[in-house]
């Protein structure tokens, strides 16, 4: 086999290049100790490292970039890609608020939103509703721009390549572990966590991204479009990081339950992953 035809060699090339490019941005982020160090440029570079690696690997193996499933595909898969993270994150935060692990809402955050919108005189409920509507719509544009960099690499390039030789289950497990470990340096040595012990935060986060790998890969392979993975990733980041987490009034125990480093959202993600894993027979055969 030539290098172009051998998926295993292609996978190794992609992973080595991804590690090399990512390491540059790891160094910057760890130096500042902040995930948003460099006014967010460092984390943006890190999130686009898999895409750059996919482009370089495609050039090395002489494969056209157009081969990475850029087509939009059926609209129903794109719609569900937007809705699935909304549904499991909303369910998770309703549990957290109802049980009392956190409270809805944080007056300081909502007050800041009202001030930034110039709507201080409006009832807080209206301010919250407007914030959610605007973020759920226009906020997706910014979220897609950052998620796209990762998903071009992970689900646009790596998942289809691994699927050729490993099938759905192994592909999801391995790419999920790679995805989790790729985040580990900034979780351990920067502020990419919610304040829990590193072992706890990484355990919850790993559960979330490994189960998420089953979800993203299922939609990517079923639809034949990498945009499903982009929308899943962008919707997940938006609703958890920009809406539900900042809206939550926290206590000392909240950090163990909410966000990506608490236990509630990962459990719900696992349930969605199990459901889709049981539907793996619907996926097209590897080409």
C-alpha positions in Angstrom: 0.0 0.0 0.0 1.0 3.5 -0.6 1.0 6.1 2.2 -2.0 7.7 0.6 -4.0 4.4 0.8 -2.9 3.2 4.3 -5.3 4.6 6.9 -3.1 3.7 9.8 -0.2 5.7 8.5 -2.5 8.6 7.7 -3.8 8.5 11.3 -0.3 8.5 12.8 0.8 11.5 10.6 -2.3 13.4 11.6 -1.9 12.8 15.3 1.8 13.7 15.3 1.2 17.0 13.4 -1.8 17.8 15.7 0.5 17.3 18.8 3.2 19.4 17.3 1.0 22.4 16.5 -1.1 22.1 19.7 2.1 22.1 21.8 2.9 25.6 20.7 -0.4 26.9 22.1 -0.2 24.6 25.2 3.0 26.5 26.0 1.4 29.9 25.6 -1.7 29.0 27.7 0.3 27.3 30.4 2.7 30.3 30.6 -0.2 32.7 31.3 -2.0 30.1 33.4 -5.3 31.2 31.8 -7.4 29.6 29.1 -8.3 33.0 27.8 -4.7 34.2 27.9 -3.6 36.4 25.0 -7.2 37.7 24.8 -8.4 34.3 23.6 -6.0 34.0 20.7 -4.1 31.1 22.3 -7.1 28.9 22.8 -8.4 29.8 19.4 -5.0 28.6 17.9 -5.3 25.4 20.0 -8.8 24.7 18.8 -7.7 25.2 15.2 -4.7 22.9 15.5 -6.6 19.8 14.5 -7.9 21.6 11.4 -4.4 22.7 10.4 -3.2 19.2 10.9 -6.0 17.8 8.7 -5.0 20.2 5.9 -1.3 19.4 6.2 -1.9 15.7 6.4 -4.2 15.9 3.3 -1.4 17.7 1.5 1.2 15.1 2.5 -0.9 12.2 1.3 -2.1 14.1 -1.8 -5.7 14.0 -0.8 -8.0 16.9 -1.8 -9.3 18.9 1.1 -12.7 18.7 -0.6 -12.9 15.1 0.5 -13.7 16.0 4.1 -17.5 15.9 3.8 -18.2 19.6 3.5 -21.7 19.1 2.1 -24.5 20.3 4.3 -26.6 17.1 4.1 -30.2 16.6 5.2 -31.5 19.5 7.3 -33.0 17.2 10.0 -29.6 16.0 11.1 -28.4 19.6 11.4 -31.5 20.5 13.4 -31.0 17.6 15.8 -27.3 18.4 16.1 -28.3 21.8 17.4 -31.0 20.5 19.7 -29.4 17.5 21.3 -26.8 19.5 23.4 -29.6 21.9 24.3 -31.8 19.1 25.6 -29.2 17.3 27.7 -27.7 20.5 29.1 -31.1 21.9 29.9 -32.1 18.7 31.6 -28.9 18.6 33.6 -29.3 22.2 34.8 -32.9 21.7 35.7 -31.8 18.8 37.9 -29.0 20.9 39.5 -31.4 23.8 40.2 -34.2 21.6 41.4 -32.1 19.4 43.8 -30.3 22.5 45.1 -26.8 21.8 44.0 -27.0 25.3 42.4 -29.7 27.9 42.1 -31.4 29.7 39.2 -30.3 32.5 38.8 -27.2 34.5 39.6 -28.3 38.1 40.3 -24.8 39.5 39.7 -24.5 37.9 36.3 -28.0 38.9 35.2 -27.4 42.4 36.5 -24.2 42.6 34.4 -26.2 41.4 31.3 -28.9 44.0 31.9 -26.3 46.7 32.2 -24.4 45.7 29.1 -27.7 45.6 27.1 -28.9 48.9 28.6 -32.0 47.2 30.0 -31.5 47.8 33.7 -35.2 48.9 34.2 -36.7 45.7 32.7 -37.7 42.8 34.9 -34.9 40.3 35.3 -37.0 37.5 33.7 -37.3 39.5 30.5 -33.5 40.2 30.6 -32.8 36.5 31.0 -35.1 35.5 28.2 -33.6 38.1 25.8 -30.1 37.0 26.7 -30.9 33.3 26.0 -32.7 34.0 22.7 -29.9 36.3 21.4 -27.1 33.9 22.5 -29.0 30.8 21.2 -29.2 32.5 17.8 -26.4 35.0 17.1 -24.1 33.5 19.7 -23.9 30.3 17.6 -22.0 32.2 15.0 -19.0 32.8 17.3 -19.3 29.3 18.8 -19.3 27.7 15.4 -16.2 29.6 14.4 -14.2 28.0 17.2 -15.8 24.5 17.1 -15.1 24.3 13.4 -11.4 24.1 13.9 -11.6 21.1 16.1 -14.2 19.3 14.1 -12.5 19.6 10.7 -9.7 17.6 12.4 -11.5 15.2 14.7 -14.7 14.3 12.9 -13.9 15.7 9.4 -10.7 13.8 9.0 -9.8 11.5 11.9 -13.1 9.7 12.5 -13.7 8.7 8.9 -10.1 7.5 8.6 -10.4 5.3 11.7 -13.8 4.1 10.8 -12.3 2.5 7.7 -10.3 0.1 9.8 -11.9 0.0 13.3 -15.6 0.3 12.9 -17.9 2.6 15.0 -17.3 1.5 18.6 -13.5 1.3 18.6 -13.3 4.6 16.6 -15.5 6.4 19.1 -13.6 5.0 22.1 -10.1 5.8 20.7 -11.0 9.2 19.3 -12.8 10.1 22.6 -9.7 9.2 24.6 -7.5 11.2 22.3 -9.9 14.1 22.6 -9.8 13.9 26.4 -6.0 13.7 26.6 -5.7 16.5 24.1 -7.3 18.8 26.7 -5.3 17.4 29.7 -2.4 19.9 29.7 -4.6 23.0 30.0 -6.8 21.2 32.6 -3.8 20.4 34.7 -1.6 23.5 34.2 -4.1 26.3 33.4 -7.6 27.3 34.6 -9.6 25.0 32.4 -11.6 23.6 35.2 -14.4 24.6 37.7 -12.3 24.4 40.8 -12.6 20.7 41.7 -9.5 18.4 42.3 -7.8 17.7 39.0 -8.5 13.9 39.2 -12.3 14.6 39.7 -12.5 17.3 37.0 -10.6 15.2 34.4 -12.7 12.1 35.2 -16.0 13.9 34.7 -14.6 15.7 31.6 -13.3 12.5 30.1 -16.7 10.8 30.6 -18.3 13.7 28.8 -16.0 13.9 25.8 -15.7 10.1 25.3 -19.5 9.7 25.4 -19.7 12.9 23.2 -17.4 11.1 20.7 -20.1 8.5 20.2 -22.7 11.2 19.7 -20.6 13.3 17.3 -19.3 10.4 15.3 -22.8 8.9 14.9 -24.2 12.1 13.4 -21.1 12.7 11.3 -21.2 9.2 9.8 -25.0 9.0 9.5 -25.4 12.4 7.8 -22.1 12.3 5.7 -21.6 15.9 6.8 -18.9 17.3 9.2 -21.3 20.2 9.9 -23.4 18.0 12.2 -20.3 17.6 14.4 -19.6 21.3 14.2 -23.2 22.2 15.3 -23.1 19.6 18.1 -19.8 21.0 19.4 -20.9 24.6 19.0 -24.3 24.1 20.6 -22.7 22.2 23.5 -20.2 24.9 24.2 -22.8 27.7 23.8 -25.5 26.3 26.1 -23.2 25.1 28.9 -20.4 27.6 28.9 -22.2 30.8 27.8 -25.7 30.3 29.1 -26.5 27.7 31.8 -23.3 27.8 33.8 -23.0 31.6 34.2 -26.8 31.8 35.0 -26.3 29.4 37.9 -25.8 30.8 41.4 -23.1 28.6 42.9 -22.2 27.3 46.4 -19.2 25.3 47.5 -20.7 22.1 46.3 -22.0 23.3 42.9 -18.6 22.8 41.1 -18.9 19.0 41.7 -22.2 18.9 39.7 -22.4 21.6 37.0 -20.5 22.6 33.9 -18.2 20.1 32.0 -16.2 19.2 35.1 -19.1 18.2 37.3 -20.9 14.8 37.2 -24.5 15.6 36.0 -23.9 16.6 32.3 -21.5 13.7 31.7 -24.1 11.2 33.0 -26.8 12.5 30.6 -24.3 12.5 27.7 -23.5 8.9 28.4 -27.3 8.1 28.2 -27.5 9.8 24.8 -24.4 8.0 23.6 -25.8 4.6 24.7 -29.0 5.3 22.7 -27.1 6.1 19.6 -24.7 3.2 20.1 -27.7 1.0 20.0 -28.5 2.5 16.6 -25.1 1.9 15.2 -26.5 -0.6 12.7 -28.0 2.4 10.8 -24.6 3.7 9.9 -23.2 3.2 6.4 -20.5 0.6 5.9 -16.9 1.9 6.0 -15.6 2.9 2.6 
